[in-house]
Amino acid sequence: MATTASLALLVQSIIQLLQMVCNELDEATCSHLQQYAQQLSQATTRLLQEMQQSALAWGDLLFAASQQWQVWAVVGVLVLIVRLCQRLSERSPQPASSGAEDSSSSDTECGERQRERKDSGDYERPLFGSFAGRVRLSAQRLAYRSRVVEELVGDLLAVLQKRLSNSFFPVLQPAIGVGSAFEGWSPCGRDAVYRLLVPLKPPRGHSYRLELGTAAEMPAKDSRVRVELACTCAREQLCFLHHPEAEELRRKPAASLQHTLCTGSYLDVQKIAQWFQDLVTSAWQDMPQARCYSMKVLPSKRSCKLQLTDASGKSLLVDIVFGVQQGDSDIFLSSQDTTEAAGEYTFSPSTTWAESYAVAEVKFFRHVARQAPHDTSHLKCLQLFAAILLGTGFSTSTFKTVAMHLLNTIPVSSWSRRELHMRLQDMLWYLRGCLDDKRLDHFFFANENMPEDIILPPAFQTAPPINLFQHLLHNPAAHAKAMREADKLQERLTALLFYGH
């Protein structure tokens, strides 16, 4: 009982200490931390004395102590507390800000950086060292370059739409920025890929019929888009289905989408990618940005990858993927190969389209941004975890799913920079709980707390939850490996929090 009481005292003290760390990091806090560390040390000494008085031999004492993981957890906390106190006592005044890294936005970025440092530097510097500064600058670059890419691709689509206005090719819709770069947390920094999804509407006289994967295969990875002729009698004089002269017109290859970008009756991803790449190559010189960037089309079978290089030699990587919308929802069938994106590199037939939630995801993060205070740290959490995932089997998409679940549960007011390290730990604990249960639910299926501005197909609400950790249920070796890698992430996070690397 006495041992239990001592442990309870230790846990209570640790909680109080962590609350203080979250709320303030100044010299007064340093003094309090030292006092609490001393109290914890005294309580631990009393605990060990009680164990010694139990008449255990020294070898038995070591064995018993090794079984009390709480004791070693306390010792670890004490070490971390001492380190934190040292970091706090060694703080020096914030150095003056250097010039902005990108000359095109130097004045704006410099002012933003100074305000950021004034508001949050005191909380981040003792915990992350120089790493927090690199993350902050990376986020500023992402925001600026995302705007540049969106404007460029918008101008490019305007040129292409004008050229295709009287054709029977797909109607290009405004591009939608998706993925981590447009969500604001790309793990790649300068090498970020700016991905945009271009919805394809059927041309006049045509319609799409989506053939989705079966329920057992959801999220669907092998859907297809069937192209059919549509009746236009009510809108046009010449209807492909009912006008006497339409049969001869249908025989002309350029008059029917089925003869140009389809295999059989199904929209062909690879044919669309090649068609779009040829269009971009021929239209680039009509772009106003052609004077600022040299453009190179990179090899890609299922999208249009562009490398844009300015006069200084800096490059932007743009990946334009194509999508077909499911009704009026934010869910699309995408040309992007999800198996390749996951590093699996399995063969996918050219007529298969993967169900994509990228548009719904970016809308969710924008929804959070509208509600969040200016110092919200959820994107920084994702960026920090992306930095420590290297060498593990966990993907950034897994942690994005974890973050979305927590953002839907924990109020955005609790994601301030002062509470950054607590939210980081929450994400890791949530992941660990999912691994224990061998279950991580897909965010967009059977989720009753979905924001109203995210539009999902009705089947998503009635469908059973989809377990993203299904593969762990019947694979003990994979589960054990995932648990070990979660421990490795905890070690890396601790090192990042207290040593800045």
N, C-alpha and C positions, 0 to 999 in steps of 0.2 A: 504493500500500500504506500509506504514511504517513497519507494522508487517511482511508483506511478505519479504520486503527488509532485515529486521533483521534476519529472518529465513534463507534467502539465505546466509547472511554473516556467520551465524552459520554453515550451511552445508558446505560452502566452507572451513571454518577453520578446521572443523572436517576432511574433505578429506585431506587437507594438513597435518594435524597431523598424520593421519593414514599412509600416505605415508612415513613420517619420521620414524614411528615405524617399518615399513617394512624394511627400508633401513639400519637403524643402531640403536643400543641399547647400548649407552655408556653414560659417564657423560655429554658430550656436549648435547646429545639428551635429557637427563633428564632436563637440563636447558631450552631447547627449549619447552619441554612439559609443564613445569611450566608456561612459558610465554604465550603459547597458551591457557592453562587452565584459566589463568587470563583474557585473551581477551574474551574467551567464557563466562566467568562469568559476565564480564561487559556488553556484548551484551545481555545476558539473563536478566540482571537488567533493561536495557533500554526497552526491550520488555515488561516486566511486568509493567513498568511505563507508557508506551503507553496504555496498557490495563486499568490501573487505571484512566487515564485521559479521558477515554471514558464515564465517568459518570455512570459506572455500579455500582450497589450495591455490597457489599463484597460477598454476596451469589451468585449473578449473575456472579461475577468475577471468583469464584471457579468453577461454572458450565461451563463457557466459557473456562477456562483453561483446565478443564477435557476433553473438546472436542478437544482441540488442542494437539493431540498426539505428534506433533513435539516437543512441549515444554518439555514434560516429557521424550521424547527420548534424548533431549539435556541434561537434568538433569542427566539421566542415564549415558550418555557418560562422563559427568563431574566427576561423582563418579568413573567411571572406570579409567579415566585419573589420578585422584588423587592417586588411588590405584597403578597404574602402576608407577607413579613417586616415591611412597614410596618403591616399590619393587626395582626400579633401584638404588635409593640412598642407600639402604641397602645391595647392592651386596657386596659379599666378594670374595677374590681370589679363584679360582678353587682348591679344595683339591686334593691331590695326588691320583692317581688311585690305587685301591686295586688290588689284584691278580685276575686273570681270574677265572670265576666260574667253567668252565669245564676244568679239568686238562689236558685232551687230546689235548686241543688247547690253553693252557694258554698263551704262549708267543705271538702267533699270535693275539689272541683276545685282549690281554693287549695293544699291539702296536696299533691295530685298534681303541681301545677305547680311547687311548690318543689322536690320530689324530682326531677322531670324536669330542672329547670334545674341542680340540683346535680350530677346524673349526666352530663348531656350538653351543657349550655350551653357549656362551655369548648371543646368540639369544633365546635359549630355556629356560634357567634357570629362567629368570624373569617371563616368561609366564606360565610354566608348573611345576615348582618346581622339585620334585623328579620323577614325572610321566614320563617326557621325558627320564630320564635315564633308567627307567624300560622298556620302549618301545624299546630303543636302544639295551639294553642287550637281550631282547626277540627276536629281529630281528637277532641278531648274533647267538643265539642258534638255531633259525629256519634254518638259512643257513647251519650251521654245521651239525645239525641232519638230514636235508633233504639229504645232500650228503651221510651220513651214511646209511640212509634208502634206497636210490636209489642203492647204491652198494650192500647192502644185498639182496634186492629183485631181482636185476639183477643176482646175484650168484644163488639164489633160482630157478629162471626161467631156468637158464642154466642146472641145475641138472634135472629139470622136463622135459625139452625139450629132453634131452638125453634119458630119460626113455620112452618118448612117441613117439620116432622117427619113429617107424614102426607100429604105431597103427592107428585106425580110429577115434581117439578122436580129438577135436579141436586143431589146431596148435597155441601154445602160442607165441605171439609176444612180443617184448621188452616193458616193463612197461613205462607208461607216468605219471609223477608226476602231480597231479591236485589239485585244491582246494587252500584254503587260505594259508596253510603251505608252499606249493611249489610256491605260488605267492609272499610270503614273508611278509604276514601281519596277520598271524593267531591270532584271538582274545583270544585264550585259553592259550597262554604262554607255561608253562611246560606241560600242559595237551593237547597240540595240537595233532590232529589226522592226521597222514601222509597218505593221500589217493593216491593210484596209480591205474590207469586204465590199464588193460591188454587186448589188442585187441585179439579177437579170429578169426582166419582164418579157413575156412572149410577144413577138411582133404581131402586127395585124393579120388576121386570118388564122392564128394559131392559139393554142392553149396548152397549159401544162397539167399533167395529172401525176401527182406524187405517189410513188409506190414505196411506202416506208417498210423498214425491217419489221419482223414479227416482234411481239411483246417480249419473247424470250431473249431477243437480241438487243433490247434497249439498254443503253442508248444506241440507237440504230447506226450502224456503220456501213451497211450495204444497201442503202436506199437507192432508188432510181427515179429519173424524171422522164416520163413518157410524153412525147410531143404529139399532139393531135391537131387536126384541122378544126377550126371553129366557124360556126355560122355567123356571117356579118351582114346578112340581108337587111337588118334594121339600120345599119350604119353606113354601108357602102353599096355602090351599084354592083360591084363585082364581088360575089361571094364564092370562095373556093369550093364550097360544098354544093351549091345549088345553081350557080350560073352556068349556062350552056358553054360559054367560052372559057370557063375556069379549068377544064380538063387539059386543054392545050397549054395554059399558063403553068399548070402544076408540073408539066413535063420539063420545064426549064429549070436547070439546077439552081440558079440564083434566086428563083421565085419562092422556094420552099425551104424552110429551116430544116426539114427532114432530109433534104439532099445535101446540106452543107455542113452542119455541125452535129449531126446525129450518127449513131451506129445502129442500124435498124430503125426503130422508132424512138430510141432513147438518146437523150442529150449526152454527148461525149465530152468528158472533162478535158481530155488531152487535145481534142480538136479545138475546143473553145480557147484553151491556153495559147495554142499556136496562132490562132486567128487574132487574138488580142495582142500578142507580142508583135505580130506583123503590123497591126494597126499603130501601135505605139512607135515602132521604128519609123514608119512613114510619116507620122504626124509630129514627131518631136521638133523638127525645125520650125514648125508653126507656133511653137510654145514661146511665150515671153521669157521663160526661165532657161531657154536654150542658150541665152547669152551669159548666164551665170553658172550653169552646170554642164559638164559633159555627161552623156547618158550611155550606159552600157546595159543591154539586156542579158541577164545571167541565165544559164541553162535551168529550165524547170519544166516538168511535164504537166503539172496540175495548177500552176499559177503563173503570174508574170512578176519576176524578180528584177528590180532595177537597181543599179548602182549609180548614184549621182555624185559626181566629184566636182568641187568648186575649185577656184583658181589657186587656193592655198594648199590643195591636196587633200582636204578633209572630205570624207565620203559619208553619204547617207544610204542605208540599205532599205529599200521599199519592197514590200511583198504584197501584190494585189491578188487576192483570191476572189472567187466568184460564188454567188449564193442564189438559191431559189427559196423565197419566203414561204413558210407554212401558213397559209391563210393570211390573217392580219397580225400574226403574233411576232414576237421577237426571236423566234426559233427559225433557223434556216437549214437547208441542205447545202453543205459547203463543198467546194472543190478541194479544200485542204485535206490531205491524207492524215487522219488522226493517228494511224499506226506509225507513220514516219515521224510525226511530231513527238510521239512518245519514245522514239528511238528503236522501234521494233523492225522497221523496214520490211514489212511483209508486202507481197504483191497484192495490188488492188486493181480490179478491172477498170477500164477507162469510163465505163458507164455507171460506176458506183459513186455515190455521194454520201458523205458522212453528216450525221445530224450535228449541228453546231449550236452551242449556247453562248458563243462569244459576244453577240450583240446584247443578250440579256445580262451577261456578266458586266459589260462596260456600263450598261444602264444602272445596274445595282450600285457600282462604285460611284457613279455620278449622283445617285439618290443619296448615298451616305454623305458625299461631299456637300450637298445642299443643306443637310441637317447638322453637319459637324462644325464645331468651332474652328478658328483659324489654325490652332496648334495641334490638330488631331494627328495621331501618329500611326494609324492603321497601315498606311502605305509604307511607312518606314519599317514596320514590323515585317511586312512581306519582303522588302528589299534586304533586310538584315538576314532573314532566314534563307533567302536565295543565295546569300554569300556563304553560308555554312553548310549547304546541302551537298556540295561537291564531294563525290566519293561515296555517297549513300544511295540507297535505292529509292529514296523519296523524291518525288517530282515537285516542281513549283506549283503545278496544278493541284496537288494534294493539299499543300499549305494554303493555297487560295481558297479551296473548299472549306478548310478549317476556319480561315479568317472570316469568310462569309457567314458561316454558322454563328461564330462568336459575335460578329457585328450585328447579327439579327437578334442576339440575346442580350449582350451587354450594351447599355446606353452609350451613344457616341460621346457623351460628355465624360465618360470614363476612359476615353482613349487619348487623353492629353499627353503631351511630351513628358510631363512629370510622372505619369504612370506607364511610361513606355516599357520599362523592364518588367513590370507586373503583367502587362498584356503579352509580352514575349513569352513569359513563363506560362501564362494561361493557354497560349496556343500549343506549347509543348505538352502541357498536361492534358489538354483536350485530345491531342494526337495519341498520347499514351493511353488514355481511356478507350479510345477507338480501337487501338491495337489489342488491349486487354479483351474487349468485347468482339474483336475481329469484325468490326462493322463501322463504316463511315458512309453515311447516307449522302446520296447525290443531292445537291442543294435545290434543284429545280423540280424534283418530283415529290409529290405528296407533301409539299411544304405549305402549311396553313398560314404562315406568317410572311408571305411574299408581299413586297411593296406593291401598291395598286398600280403604279405607273409601269410595271413590268408585265407585259402581256404574254401569257402562255397559252398553248393549245389546251382545250378543255380536258383532253386525255391525260395531261400531266397531273391534274389534281386528283383524278380518280385512279391513276395507276398506283400500284404498290411501291413503297420506297425501294430505291435501287442501291444496293450495297456495293460501294466501290472497293471494299476489302473482301469481296466474295472469295477471291483466290486464296485467302489465308485460312478459310474454314477447313479445307481438306488438305492443307499442305503444312504440316508441323515445322518442317525445315525452313520454309519461307517465313513463317510466323516468328520462329526463334531468331532468324536473321534480322527481321524488322525490329524486334525488341532490342537487339544489340545495337542496331543503328540508331534507335531512339536514345539509348544511353550515350552514344557517341555525340549525338546532337546536343544533349544536355551538357556534356563536357565542353563542347565548343561554345555553347551559349554562355556558360559560366566564364570561360576565358575571355569572351568578347565583352561581357558586362564589366568585368573587373580589371582586365588588362588591356582592352582596346584592340585585341587582335585574335 
